[in-house]
Amino acid sequence: MTFSDGYEKIKSQLGFDIAESILECGDAGIWLWNVQTGETVFNEKWAKIIGFCLADLQPVSIETWLNHAHPDDLPRSQALLEAHFNGLSERYICEARMKHKNGHWVKVLDKGQVKSWDKHGKPEWMFGVHIDITEQWQKECEVESLHNKLQRFTDNLPGFVYQHVIDKYDNESFPFASSKVKDIYGCSAEQILQNAELAMQAVHPDDLQRVEQSIADSKTNLTQWHQVYRINHPIKGVIWVEGKSSPIAQSDGSIEWNGYLEDVTDEVKRNEKIKLLTAVFSTTSRGILITTPEPKIVDVNPAFERITGYKKEDVIGKSPAILSAKQQPAEFYAAMWKELLLSGRWQGEVWNKRKSGEVFPEMLSIDALYDEAGCVSHYIGAFDDISSVVEKRQFLTELVNQDPLTKLLNRRGLDIQLHAFMQDKQGTQHFAIIYIDLDNFKLVNDTFGHEQGDNLLITISEQLLLQLREQDILARIGGDEFVIVLPTLTKLSVCQEIALRCQKAVESVAQSYKTAISVSSSCGIALYPEDGKNAKELLASADEKMYKMKLKNKASPCG
């Protein structure tokens, strides 16, 4: 993340972990401000919100903010800052407009907190974020315009139009309610304006918890509220209503919803198949199957047939398990069902098989459908064949980190592993490596050809792996050069025993290749961190010891 000049100096002065604070803020504009001097630091995201690069705004100071903020918003911002400075609020929170580079206004949610005070108790350094809420602000303007029109036309609308507010103390109210509230809750607009609890009191007991939770989620996440639920109407009995509304966070800490409720009893009681067909064919580009809760397949779409090779008649009445490639453990499916039953939705990668038996990866999402009693009536699974994506991902990983002949790690892959061991704060950070160089290997290529030479390298790789523990790592870093990584091993004598076994394994395999001089191996052992502080130094040390052994023609490793 890029910051403007002065960042390192200020980070040192502040004496707290700026990086951790930035991570907590996420993708937001970051600002640091010295209240007394006006010295200010912004990150690149801060500038991007108003259409600039950070370099365009240099040099930055508090004037940078003042010059771009809407003048009508500055008095309120200053008042909120003073309240925070005087201990009247834990944090400074303010919504303000800012002038975009293209000339229009954007809106930000400005949050901050004093992080250091001088010896007189005056605020010094303050840290904060700018979050772009332009889209929400524009929606608020649209809702306000719509609200004015609704006041003139609500009595002619089929549903109940309302404004619902929950303040920061969780007190609920209906500042506005159209006369059609009587059709929904059986009370007058005046009654619900005076007592907001009438709305929740009328909700069917079996749906009450779900409705309350949906309102809480909408409040917390500022997401659209949309529910279909039952009402105990004093005259009509049990009816079904559908409601939609959009939340707006107000500056006083309250959340305001503007929306409507409509009696949808007739629609809900219509044939359930209409809803199923709508769900099935809403995304026809994906393979879709519908199952019962058991689960048994009750319907599939054409894309399902195309991707899997199964016809509809092949799978109706059968379990979706017929598609499973059985490449994932039982724990995977147990976790999937747990999440599905808990939240009603699951998404992830699974391996399935086509009718031909071909195994393929798919991105699968499963959603639960509920009946009038709130019980699961069906599951809808929608998936895409992601074979090309997975293949490309695997290919790139192998291409970059794997030796194509032996399928062992290559030099790059080895460097990554060594770096990981050196950075492992949870482990001992002590390990050993054995550098193995094949002696006289060129004679195999010269005598028998490169194909036989490749076969010998593969066989040697296999035999070396047999000498190692499960956690040990074997890499091929050159034509006839191998490196063994021995995690947690620090005794030279133990490493020498392993190296000797590896030498004997090489000699055993090489006996099948009669060359003028037999293929053997030379080894060099290096310990971390004694023989090297990084991968380059460690490998160089082991290589040097190997070379000395090669010159002395020793039969056992000396390290």
Secondary structure in CASP SS format (residue, H / E / C, confidence):
PFRMAT SS
TARGET T0000
AUTHOR 0000-0000-0000
METHOD secondary structure of the structure
MODEL  1
M C 1.00
T C 1.00
F E 1.00
S C 1.00
D C 1.00
G C 1.00
Y H 1.00
E H 1.00
K H 1.00
I H 1.00
K H 1.00
S H 1.00
Q H 1.00
L H 1.00
G C 1.00
F C 1.00
D C 1.00
I H 1.00
A H 1.00
E H 1.00
S H 1.00
I H 1.00
L H 1.00
E H 1.00
C H 1.00
G C 1.00
D C 1.00
A C 1.00
G E 1.00
I E 1.00
W E 1.00
L E 1.00
W E 1.00
N E 1.00
V C 1.00
Q C 1.00
T C 1.00
G C 1.00
E C 1.00
T E 1.00
V E 1.00
F E 1.00
N E 1.00
E H 1.00
K H 1.00
W H 1.00
A H 1.00
K H 1.00
I H 1.00
I C 1.00
G C 1.00
F C 1.00
C C 1.00
L H 1.00
A H 1.00
D H 1.00
L H 1.00
Q C 1.00
P C 1.00
V C 1.00
S C 1.00
I H 1.00
E H 1.00
T H 1.00
W H 1.00
L H 1.00
N H 1.00
H H 1.00
A E 1.00
H C 1.00
P C 1.00
D C 1.00
D C 1.00
L H 1.00
P H 1.00
R H 1.00
S H 1.00
Q H 1.00
A H 1.00
L H 1.00
L H 1.00
E H 1.00
A H 1.00
H H 1.00
F H 1.00
N C 1.00
G C 1.00
L C 1.00
S C 1.00
E C 1.00
R C 1.00
Y E 1.00
I E 1.00
C E 1.00
E E 1.00
A E 1.00
R E 1.00
M E 1.00
K E 1.00
H C 1.00
K C 1.00
N C 1.00
G C 1.00
H C 1.00
W E 1.00
V E 1.00
K E 1.00
V E 1.00
L E 1.00
D E 1.00
K E 1.00
G E 1.00
Q E 1.00
V E 1.00
K C 1.00
S C 1.00
W E 1.00
D C 1.00
K C 1.00
H C 1.00
G C 1.00
K C 1.00
P E 1.00
E C 1.00
W E 1.00
M E 1.00
F E 1.00
G E 1.00
V E 1.00
H E 1.00
I E 1.00
D E 1.00
I C 1.00
T H 1.00
E H 1.00
Q H 1.00
W H 1.00
Q H 1.00
K H 1.00
E H 1.00
C H 1.00
E H 1.00
V H 1.00
E H 1.00
S H 1.00
L H 1.00
H H 1.00
N H 1.00
K H 1.00
L H 1.00
Q H 1.00
R H 1.00
F H 1.00
T H 1.00
D H 1.00
N H 1.00
L C 1.00
P C 1.00
G C 1.00
F E 1.00
V E 1.00
Y E 1.00
Q E 1.00
H E 1.00
V E 1.00
I E 1.00
D C 1.00
K C 1.00
Y C 1.00
D C 1.00
N C 1.00
E E 1.00
S E 1.00
F E 1.00
P E 1.00
F E 1.00
A E 1.00
S C 1.00
S C 1.00
K C 1.00
V H 1.00
K H 1.00
D H 1.00
I H 1.00
Y H 1.00
G C 1.00
C C 1.00
S C 1.00
A H 1.00
E H 1.00
Q H 1.00
I H 1.00
L H 1.00
Q H 1.00
N C 1.00
A C 1.00
E H 1.00
L H 1.00
A H 1.00
M H 1.00
Q H 1.00
A C 1.00
V E 1.00
H C 1.00
P H 1.00
D H 1.00
D H 1.00
L H 1.00
Q H 1.00
R H 1.00
V H 1.00
E H 1.00
Q H 1.00
S H 1.00
I H 1.00
A H 1.00
D H 1.00
S H 1.00
K H 1.00
T H 1.00
N H 1.00
L C 1.00
T C 1.00
Q C 1.00
W E 1.00
H E 1.00
Q E 1.00
V E 1.00
Y E 1.00
R E 1.00
I E 1.00
N E 1.00
H E 1.00
P C 1.00
I C 1.00
K C 1.00
G E 1.00
V E 1.00
I E 1.00
W E 1.00
V E 1.00
E E 1.00
G E 1.00
K E 1.00
S E 1.00
S E 1.00
P E 1.00
I E 1.00
A E 1.00
Q C 1.00
S C 1.00
D C 1.00
G C 1.00
S C 1.00
I E 1.00
E E 1.00
W E 1.00
N E 1.00
G E 1.00
Y E 1.00
L E 1.00
E E 1.00
D E 1.00
V C 1.00
T H 1.00
D H 1.00
E H 1.00
V H 1.00
K H 1.00
R C 1.00
N C 1.00
E H 1.00
K H 1.00
I H 1.00
K H 1.00
L H 1.00
L H 1.00
T H 1.00
A H 1.00
V H 1.00
F H 1.00
S H 1.00
T H 1.00
T C 1.00
S C 1.00
R C 1.00
G E 1.00
I E 1.00
L E 1.00
I E 1.00
T E 1.00
T C 1.00
P C 1.00
E C 1.00
P C 1.00
K C 1.00
I E 1.00
V E 1.00
D E 1.00
V E 1.00
N C 1.00
P H 1.00
A H 1.00
F H 1.00
E H 1.00
R H 1.00
I H 1.00
T H 1.00
G C 1.00
Y C 1.00
K C 1.00
K H 1.00
E H 1.00
D H 1.00
V H 1.00
I C 1.00
G C 1.00
K C 1.00
S C 1.00
P H 1.00
A H 1.00
I H 1.00
L H 1.00
S E 1.00
A C 1.00
K C 1.00
Q C 1.00
Q C 1.00
P C 1.00
A H 1.00
E H 1.00
F H 1.00
Y H 1.00
A H 1.00
A H 1.00
M H 1.00
W H 1.00
K H 1.00
E H 1.00
L H 1.00
L H 1.00
L H 1.00
S H 1.00
G C 1.00
R E 1.00
W E 1.00
Q E 1.00
G E 1.00
E E 1.00
V E 1.00
W E 1.00
N E 1.00
K E 1.00
R C 1.00
K C 1.00
S C 1.00
G C 1.00
E C 1.00
V E 1.00
F E 1.00
P E 1.00
E E 1.00
M E 1.00
L E 1.00
S E 1.00
I E 1.00
D E 1.00
A E 1.00
L E 1.00
Y E 1.00
D C 1.00
E C 1.00
A C 1.00
G C 1.00
C C 1.00
V E 1.00
S E 1.00
H E 1.00
Y E 1.00
I E 1.00
G E 1.00
A E 1.00
F E 1.00
D E 1.00
D E 1.00
I C 1.00
S H 1.00
S H 1.00
V H 1.00
V H 1.00
E H 1.00
K H 1.00
R H 1.00
Q H 1.00
F H 1.00
L H 1.00
T H 1.00
E H 1.00
L H 1.00
V H 1.00
N H 1.00
Q E 1.00
D C 1.00
P C 1.00
L C 1.00
T C 1.00
K C 1.00
L C 1.00
L E 1.00
N C 1.00
R H 1.00
R H 1.00
G H 1.00
L H 1.00
D H 1.00
I H 1.00
Q H 1.00
L H 1.00
H H 1.00
A H 1.00
F H 1.00
M H 1.00
Q H 1.00
D C 1.00
K C 1.00
Q C 1.00
G C 1.00
T C 1.00
Q C 1.00
H C 1.00
F E 1.00
A E 1.00
I E 1.00
I E 1.00
Y E 1.00
I E 1.00
D E 1.00
L E 1.00
D E 1.00
N C 1.00
F C 1.00
K H 1.00
L H 1.00
V H 1.00
N H 1.00
D H 1.00
T H 1.00
F H 1.00
G C 1.00
H H 1.00
E H 1.00
Q H 1.00
G H 1.00
D H 1.00
N H 1.00
L H 1.00
L H 1.00
I H 1.00
T H 1.00
I H 1.00
S H 1.00
E H 1.00
Q H 1.00
L H 1.00
L H 1.00
L H 1.00
Q C 1.00
L C 1.00
R C 1.00
E C 1.00
Q C 1.00
D C 1.00
I E 1.00
L E 1.00
A E 1.00
R E 1.00
I C 1.00
G C 1.00
G C 1.00
D C 1.00
E E 1.00
F E 1.00
V E 1.00
I E 1.00
V E 1.00
L E 1.00
P E 1.00
T C 1.00
L C 1.00
T C 1.00
K C 1.00
L H 1.00
S H 1.00
V H 1.00
C H 1.00
Q H 1.00
E H 1.00
I H 1.00
A H 1.00
L H 1.00
R H 1.00
C H 1.00
Q H 1.00
K H 1.00
A H 1.00
V H 1.00
E H 1.00
S H 1.00
V H 1.00
A H 1.00
Q C 1.00
S C 1.00
Y C 1.00
K C 1.00
T C 1.00
A C 1.00
I C 1.00
S C 1.00
V C 1.00
S E 1.00
S E 1.00
S E 1.00
C E 1.00
G E 1.00
I E 1.00
A E 1.00
L E 1.00
Y E 1.00
P C 1.00
E C 1.00
D C 1.00
G C 1.00
K C 1.00
N C 1.00
A H 1.00
K H 1.00
E H 1.00
L H 1.00
L H 1.00
A H 1.00
S H 1.00
A H 1.00
D H 1.00
E H 1.00
K H 1.00
M H 1.00
Y H 1.00
K H 1.00
M H 1.00
K H 1.00
L H 1.00
K H 1.00
N C 1.00
K C 1.00
A C 1.00
S C 1.00
P C 1.00
C C 1.00
G C 1.00
END
